[in-house]
Amino acid sequence: MKISARNYLKTVVKKVVTGSVNTEVTLELAPGIEIVSIITKASAENLNLVEGSSAYALIKSSDVIVAVD
């Protein structure tokens, strides 16, 4: 797989919650570190996303906001 996105992270699918139109996918980068994404139900089915499978999180954004307390 070759992609133009520079920000991609290898993850493990931790949780898949399927709705009528969209699916919420929780991806685990490391123990206790997760990313949650909402994708279409059709996309989740096409990718065969199931708990425990490997997946990449691709982050495409022109801005990253950093904040501290």
MODELLER restraints for C-alpha pairs under 7 A, 6 or more apart:
rsr = mdl.restraints
at = mdl.atoms
rsr.add(forms.Gaussian(group=physical.xy_distance, feature=features.Distance(at['CA:5:A'], at['CA:58:A']), mean=6.87, stdev=0.5))
rsr.add(forms.Gaussian(group=physical.xy_distance, feature=features.Distance(at['CA:5:A'], at['CA:60:A']), mean=6.41, stdev=0.5))
rsr.add(forms.Gaussian(group=physical.xy_distance, feature=features.Distance(at['CA:7:A'], at['CA:58:A']), mean=5.90, stdev=0.5))
rsr.add(forms.Gaussian(group=physical.xy_distance, feature=features.Distance(at['CA:7:A'], at['CA:59:A']), mean=5.28, stdev=0.5))
rsr.add(forms.Gaussian(group=physical.xy_distance, feature=features.Distance(at['CA:7:A'], at['CA:60:A']), mean=6.88, stdev=0.5))
rsr.add(forms.Gaussian(group=physical.xy_distance, feature=features.Distance(at['CA:8:A'], at['CA:56:A']), mean=6.39, stdev=0.5))
rsr.add(forms.Gaussian(group=physical.xy_distance, feature=features.Distance(at['CA:8:A'], at['CA:57:A']), mean=5.44, stdev=0.5))
rsr.add(forms.Gaussian(group=physical.xy_distance, feature=features.Distance(at['CA:8:A'], at['CA:58:A']), mean=4.29, stdev=0.5))
rsr.add(forms.Gaussian(group=physical.xy_distance, feature=features.Distance(at['CA:8:A'], at['CA:59:A']), mean=6.03, stdev=0.5))
rsr.add(forms.Gaussian(group=physical.xy_distance, feature=features.Distance(at['CA:9:A'], at['CA:56:A']), mean=5.44, stdev=0.5))
rsr.add(forms.Gaussian(group=physical.xy_distance, feature=features.Distance(at['CA:9:A'], at['CA:57:A']), mean=5.11, stdev=0.5))
rsr.add(forms.Gaussian(group=physical.xy_distance, feature=features.Distance(at['CA:9:A'], at['CA:58:A']), mean=6.54, stdev=0.5))
rsr.add(forms.Gaussian(group=physical.xy_distance, feature=features.Distance(at['CA:10:A'], at['CA:29:A']), mean=6.87, stdev=0.5))
rsr.add(forms.Gaussian(group=physical.xy_distance, feature=features.Distance(at['CA:10:A'], at['CA:55:A']), mean=6.10, stdev=0.5))
rsr.add(forms.Gaussian(group=physical.xy_distance, feature=features.Distance(at['CA:10:A'], at['CA:56:A']), mean=4.56, stdev=0.5))
rsr.add(forms.Gaussian(group=physical.xy_distance, feature=features.Distance(at['CA:10:A'], at['CA:57:A']), mean=6.47, stdev=0.5))
rsr.add(forms.Gaussian(group=physical.xy_distance, feature=features.Distance(at['CA:11:A'], at['CA:27:A']), mean=5.83, stdev=0.5))
rsr.add(forms.Gaussian(group=physical.xy_distance, feature=features.Distance(at['CA:11:A'], at['CA:28:A']), mean=5.41, stdev=0.5))
rsr.add(forms.Gaussian(group=physical.xy_distance, feature=features.Distance(at['CA:11:A'], at['CA:29:A']), mean=4.82, stdev=0.5))
rsr.add(forms.Gaussian(group=physical.xy_distance, feature=features.Distance(at['CA:11:A'], at['CA:54:A']), mean=5.88, stdev=0.5))
rsr.add(forms.Gaussian(group=physical.xy_distance, feature=features.Distance(at['CA:11:A'], at['CA:55:A']), mean=5.34, stdev=0.5))
rsr.add(forms.Gaussian(group=physical.xy_distance, feature=features.Distance(at['CA:11:A'], at['CA:56:A']), mean=5.66, stdev=0.5))
rsr.add(forms.Gaussian(group=physical.xy_distance, feature=features.Distance(at['CA:11:A'], at['CA:57:A']), mean=6.86, stdev=0.5))
rsr.add(forms.Gaussian(group=physical.xy_distance, feature=features.Distance(at['CA:12:A'], at['CA:27:A']), mean=5.59, stdev=0.5))
rsr.add(forms.Gaussian(group=physical.xy_distance, feature=features.Distance(at['CA:12:A'], at['CA:28:A']), mean=5.25, stdev=0.5))
rsr.add(forms.Gaussian(group=physical.xy_distance, feature=features.Distance(at['CA:12:A'], at['CA:29:A']), mean=6.77, stdev=0.5))
rsr.add(forms.Gaussian(group=physical.xy_distance, feature=features.Distance(at['CA:12:A'], at['CA:52:A']), mean=5.84, stdev=0.5))
rsr.add(forms.Gaussian(group=physical.xy_distance, feature=features.Distance(at['CA:12:A'], at['CA:53:A']), mean=5.68, stdev=0.5))
rsr.add(forms.Gaussian(group=physical.xy_distance, feature=features.Distance(at['CA:12:A'], at['CA:54:A']), mean=4.57, stdev=0.5))
rsr.add(forms.Gaussian(group=physical.xy_distance, feature=features.Distance(at['CA:12:A'], at['CA:55:A']), mean=5.85, stdev=0.5))
rsr.add(forms.Gaussian(group=physical.xy_distance, feature=features.Distance(at['CA:13:A'], at['CA:26:A']), mean=6.13, stdev=0.5))
rsr.add(forms.Gaussian(group=physical.xy_distance, feature=features.Distance(at['CA:13:A'], at['CA:27:A']), mean=4.66, stdev=0.5))
rsr.add(forms.Gaussian(group=physical.xy_distance, feature=features.Distance(at['CA:13:A'], at['CA:28:A']), mean=6.31, stdev=0.5))
rsr.add(forms.Gaussian(group=physical.xy_distance, feature=features.Distance(at['CA:13:A'], at['CA:50:A']), mean=6.56, stdev=0.5))
rsr.add(forms.Gaussian(group=physical.xy_distance, feature=features.Distance(at['CA:13:A'], at['CA:51:A']), mean=5.02, stdev=0.5))
rsr.add(forms.Gaussian(group=physical.xy_distance, feature=features.Distance(at['CA:13:A'], at['CA:52:A']), mean=5.28, stdev=0.5))
rsr.add(forms.Gaussian(group=physical.xy_distance, feature=features.Distance(at['CA:13:A'], at['CA:53:A']), mean=5.46, stdev=0.5))
rsr.add(forms.Gaussian(group=physical.xy_distance, feature=features.Distance(at['CA:13:A'], at['CA:54:A']), mean=6.17, stdev=0.5))
rsr.add(forms.Gaussian(group=physical.xy_distance, feature=features.Distance(at['CA:13:A'], at['CA:55:A']), mean=6.58, stdev=0.5))
rsr.add(forms.Gaussian(group=physical.xy_distance, feature=features.Distance(at['CA:14:A'], at['CA:26:A']), mean=5.45, stdev=0.5))
rsr.add(forms.Gaussian(group=physical.xy_distance, feature=features.Distance(at['CA:14:A'], at['CA:27:A']), mean=5.43, stdev=0.5))
rsr.add(forms.Gaussian(group=physical.xy_distance, feature=features.Distance(at['CA:14:A'], at['CA:28:A']), mean=5.96, stdev=0.5))
rsr.add(forms.Gaussian(group=physical.xy_distance, feature=features.Distance(at['CA:14:A'], at['CA:51:A']), mean=5.15, stdev=0.5))
rsr.add(forms.Gaussian(group=physical.xy_distance, feature=features.Distance(at['CA:14:A'], at['CA:52:A']), mean=6.11, stdev=0.5))
rsr.add(forms.Gaussian(group=physical.xy_distance, feature=features.Distance(at['CA:15:A'], at['CA:25:A']), mean=5.84, stdev=0.5))
rsr.add(forms.Gaussian(group=physical.xy_distance, feature=features.Distance(at['CA:15:A'], at['CA:26:A']), mean=4.99, stdev=0.5))
rsr.add(forms.Gaussian(group=physical.xy_distance, feature=features.Distance(at['CA:15:A'], at['CA:51:A']), mean=5.58, stdev=0.5))
rsr.add(forms.Gaussian(group=physical.xy_distance, feature=features.Distance(at['CA:16:A'], at['CA:23:A']), mean=6.87, stdev=0.5))
rsr.add(forms.Gaussian(group=physical.xy_distance, feature=features.Distance(at['CA:16:A'], at['CA:24:A']), mean=5.87, stdev=0.5))
rsr.add(forms.Gaussian(group=physical.xy_distance, feature=features.Distance(at['CA:16:A'], at['CA:25:A']), mean=4.75, stdev=0.5))
rsr.add(forms.Gaussian(group=physical.xy_distance, feature=features.Distance(at['CA:16:A'], at['CA:26:A']), mean=6.49, stdev=0.5))
rsr.add(forms.Gaussian(group=physical.xy_distance, feature=features.Distance(at['CA:16:A'], at['CA:50:A']), mean=6.68, stdev=0.5))
rsr.add(forms.Gaussian(group=physical.xy_distance, feature=features.Distance(at['CA:16:A'], at['CA:51:A']), mean=6.74, stdev=0.5))
rsr.add(forms.Gaussian(group=physical.xy_distance, feature=features.Distance(at['CA:17:A'], at['CA:23:A']), mean=5.58, stdev=0.5))
rsr.add(forms.Gaussian(group=physical.xy_distance, feature=features.Distance(at['CA:17:A'], at['CA:24:A']), mean=5.09, stdev=0.5))
rsr.add(forms.Gaussian(group=physical.xy_distance, feature=features.Distance(at['CA:17:A'], at['CA:25:A']), mean=6.53, stdev=0.5))
rsr.add(forms.Gaussian(group=physical.xy_distance, feature=features.Distance(at['CA:18:A'], at['CA:24:A']), mean=6.48, stdev=0.5))
rsr.add(forms.Gaussian(group=physical.xy_distance, feature=features.Distance(at['CA:18:A'], at['CA:41:A']), mean=6.66, stdev=0.5))
rsr.add(forms.Gaussian(group=physical.xy_distance, feature=features.Distance(at['CA:21:A'], at['CA:40:A']), mean=6.18, stdev=0.5))
rsr.add(forms.Gaussian(group=physical.xy_distance, feature=features.Distance(at['CA:21:A'], at['CA:41:A']), mean=5.47, stdev=0.5))
rsr.add(forms.Gaussian(group=physical.xy_distance, feature=features.Distance(at['CA:22:A'], at['CA:38:A']), mean=6.52, stdev=0.5))
rsr.add(forms.Gaussian(group=physical.xy_distance, feature=features.Distance(at['CA:22:A'], at['CA:39:A']), mean=5.65, stdev=0.5))
rsr.add(forms.Gaussian(group=physical.xy_distance, feature=features.Distance(at['CA:22:A'], at['CA:40:A']), mean=4.27, stdev=0.5))
rsr.add(forms.Gaussian(group=physical.xy_distance, feature=features.Distance(at['CA:22:A'], at['CA:41:A']), mean=4.60, stdev=0.5))
rsr.add(forms.Gaussian(group=physical.xy_distance, feature=features.Distance(at['CA:23:A'], at['CA:38:A']), mean=5.67, stdev=0.5))
rsr.add(forms.Gaussian(group=physical.xy_distance, feature=features.Distance(at['CA:23:A'], at['CA:39:A']), mean=5.41, stdev=0.5))
rsr.add(forms.Gaussian(group=physical.xy_distance, feature=features.Distance(at['CA:23:A'], at['CA:40:A']), mean=5.75, stdev=0.5))
rsr.add(forms.Gaussian(group=physical.xy_distance, feature=features.Distance(at['CA:23:A'], at['CA:41:A']), mean=5.07, stdev=0.5))
rsr.add(forms.Gaussian(group=physical.xy_distance, feature=features.Distance(at['CA:23:A'], at['CA:44:A']), mean=6.73, stdev=0.5))
rsr.add(forms.Gaussian(group=physical.xy_distance, feature=features.Distance(at['CA:24:A'], at['CA:36:A']), mean=6.91, stdev=0.5))
rsr.add(forms.Gaussian(group=physical.xy_distance, feature=features.Distance(at['CA:24:A'], at['CA:37:A']), mean=5.77, stdev=0.5))
rsr.add(forms.Gaussian(group=physical.xy_distance, feature=features.Distance(at['CA:24:A'], at['CA:38:A']), mean=4.56, stdev=0.5))
rsr.add(forms.Gaussian(group=physical.xy_distance, feature=features.Distance(at['CA:24:A'], at['CA:39:A']), mean=6.53, stdev=0.5))
rsr.add(forms.Gaussian(group=physical.xy_distance, feature=features.Distance(at['CA:25:A'], at['CA:36:A']), mean=5.65, stdev=0.5))
rsr.add(forms.Gaussian(group=physical.xy_distance, feature=features.Distance(at['CA:25:A'], at['CA:37:A']), mean=5.27, stdev=0.5))
rsr.add(forms.Gaussian(group=physical.xy_distance, feature=features.Distance(at['CA:25:A'], at['CA:38:A']), mean=6.27, stdev=0.5))
rsr.add(forms.Gaussian(group=physical.xy_distance, feature=features.Distance(at['CA:26:A'], at['CA:34:A']), mean=6.58, stdev=0.5))
rsr.add(forms.Gaussian(group=physical.xy_distance, feature=features.Distance(at['CA:26:A'], at['CA:35:A']), mean=5.81, stdev=0.5))
rsr.add(forms.Gaussian(group=physical.xy_distance, feature=features.Distance(at['CA:26:A'], at['CA:36:A']), mean=4.43, stdev=0.5))
rsr.add(forms.Gaussian(group=physical.xy_distance, feature=features.Distance(at['CA:26:A'], at['CA:37:A']), mean=6.51, stdev=0.5))
rsr.add(forms.Gaussian(group=physical.xy_distance, feature=features.Distance(at['CA:27:A'], at['CA:34:A']), mean=5.45, stdev=0.5))
rsr.add(forms.Gaussian(group=physical.xy_distance, feature=features.Distance(at['CA:27:A'], at['CA:35:A']), mean=5.12, stdev=0.5))
rsr.add(forms.Gaussian(group=physical.xy_distance, feature=features.Distance(at['CA:27:A'], at['CA:36:A']), mean=6.14, stdev=0.5))
rsr.add(forms.Gaussian(group=physical.xy_distance, feature=features.Distance(at['CA:28:A'], at['CA:34:A']), mean=4.39, stdev=0.5))
rsr.add(forms.Gaussian(group=physical.xy_distance, feature=features.Distance(at['CA:28:A'], at['CA:35:A']), mean=6.45, stdev=0.5))
